[in-house]
Amino acid sequence: MGYTMADTTVRQFADVLKMTPERLLAQFEQAGIDLDGPDAVITEANKVKLLNHLRESHGRDADASAAPPEITIKRRQRTDLRLSGGQGRSRTVSVEVRKKRRYVNRGVLEEKARKAQNELDKARDTEREQREAEQRALDEKRQELERETREREQAEERRRAEEAERKEKEAQAKARREAEEARRKQQEAANAARKKETDRRASTKYGRKELHVASSKSGRRRKKKQTRRPVAVQGDSKHGFEKPTAPVSREVTLGETITVGDLAQRLAVKANEVIKSLMGMGMMVTINQVLDQETAQLVVEEMGHTVKLLNENELEDALIVEPEASGDAVGRAPVVTVMGHVDHGKTSLLDYIRESRVASGEAGGITQHIGAYRVNHDKGVITFLDTPGHEAFTAMRARGAQATDIVILVVAADDGVMPQTKEAIAHAKAAEVPVIVAINKIDRENADPDRVKNELSANDVIPEDWGGDTQMVPVSALTGQGVDDLLDAVLLQSELLELTAVEDGPAAGVVLESSLEKGRGPVATVLVSRGSLNTGDILLAGEEFGRIRAMFDEKGEATQSAGPSTPVVVLGLSGTPNAGDDMLSVENERRAREVAEHRKSKTRDRKMAEQQLSKMDDLRAQMERGERDSVNLLIKSDVQGSAEALREAMVKLSMDEIEVKVIQSGVGGITENDVNLAATSNAILLGFNVRADAAARNAIKEHGVDLHYFSVIYEAIDQVKLAISGFLKPEIKEQIVGLAEVREVFRSPKFGDVAGCMVSADYAAHNLPRPCNR
Ligand code: GDP
């Protein structure tokens, strides 16, 4: 500085301080120093005074914000570097280092931060308040909305309920209309059928009766179901979402059988759920198991769905064009079955009436062939069914074939009412078939017809002369005494029954028996019940069909046509139908084939379902009373009737400990297939009037299958009884006969271990066995 302390003027000082002399003067004035003008000399003391004043005033009331909040100091440093390059040349590189440092006034910053914080807090508070207010408004708004929605939903609900109610009413009305329609149709059909013929009992199995039952049943179920079912959600909701207020209820169409897997698929659920539901009903099943209609229906309803039963006969009915009644019904011969206790003379009576000796050709007490023949009596014709007693009668009835008009009950006058007599009475009553009693063997000395009448009365069969309605005719099958009276009685009864049938048009009837014959193929005896059967007709019999190649009457003579109540043997079927199957002549072969195929597959499915069911029954039974053994049988027979009689007789042999199972019974010679089946199922083969062919014999040797031939049913029964006793466990009893003490054990390579024993003295005294080895 180029001035001395002593002569500094205001102007000079102001110049140094880079401010105007006036401002400096004012500052001096504020510091309490009075100077007269810019050229006044400032003393050193005044300067100090001003400085102190300024310092004080700055410290006291200077605006803090005026002080710089921060100072930035920049520093720059430059250095030159000499670098030696290639070829003796050198380069100079200047390096500049710049440093920048910021000094921050903490006080200011903290103040600032505090202020900012305050402001922030304040802002937050206001924001929160704002938010809360908004929230309140929103809540109110939402509540309002919810209330509205609820009201709307309730209204919707009411509307839906009304809708459902209306629909239900409609459905009920529809069901009623349908039922009415079905009833009307059925009535029409029944009327038509009645007009056509009176004896349509044989075909009720595939008749409309069943259709009526099914349709009315399903109608009732549907109704019941609907009253129980919760209201289902119906379409067009205005809301974005829809609460599943009720489970979806499906209608499932059920045929006669369905597998668990298929059922699950139709219900749109996992198979496991169906299995679980069945388990809840006490049935253990697998996914591939076939369920029958009843079971499937239970499951479906259990799971809250409805069932529509498909009447498969409907399809069948549609396939068969029922022949229209062509012509008036005329009287027909009564069809008679002879029943009674064994050895009371059934066969003898039938023989005598037929005037041929059938019994002599037979080997035992049971009539083994189901046949039929007609008898020309002076007042009319009678058709006799030559059946093996009750089994065939009941078997036929079980299939829905009511072939018999009158039952002749044979009771031996010297024996009276026996168990099978009572059975026969029960069967006839169940079938509502009138009974005529033949009191047989009256030629015998100890014959007592009144005792027979007495015993029959006790069984509700009251003779006419005692005020009842049963004709009782004393006869002798041996001498023929009274047989004419018996035939008269039959014709009288027949007149009361007013039996009629249409003679013209396609035939309908029932299969009496069938067999496979060498050179002739499947052979069936059929009884025509209405219409006429002719050679060349297409015949549908049960699951078989075919064009009739030839027909024979009961005498074995070829015939061209057979009318009502006439039994004939027909050739040309595709296989052996079952006794009791219905038969029908149909328009064309293709249709017959279709129906036969359809029936076959139905039977197959049903059998599978039954088998699985019985398997389960077995299992449950076994679990209940511990493991039980079983004897498996495979029966082959010459005619269907015998096969069935044998099967039933065998199954009846089952005992607590052992069960007799007939795994298959069929008609025809024993084939390799039969042997293989017997081998795999560990079954005993029974041949009844049939033999094994060469291939089968080889297979028998190979597999070691047990084969027995019979020609008498009783022999077969005895044989199986014996076999069963072989299966019975031996009874083991232990009895101590003496005691011995083992002294030494010797090892012998030949005899094994040998024990040297000493018999205890006590027992030795009783002469008991000497030392033993084991
Ligand atoms: P089924 O088992 O009922 O068929 O009885 P059968 O016809 O085989 O007869 C049994 C036995 O009784 C045979 O020995 C017949 O000869 C005998 N028999 C049947 N009817 C008469 C009869 O009227 N008088 C006598 N004395 N014996 C008869």
Residues whose N, C-alpha, C, O or C-beta is under 5 A from the ligand:
A	BS01	GDP	H341 V342 D343 H344 G345 K346 T347 S348 L349 G365 N440 K441 I442 D443 R444 V475 S476 A477 L478
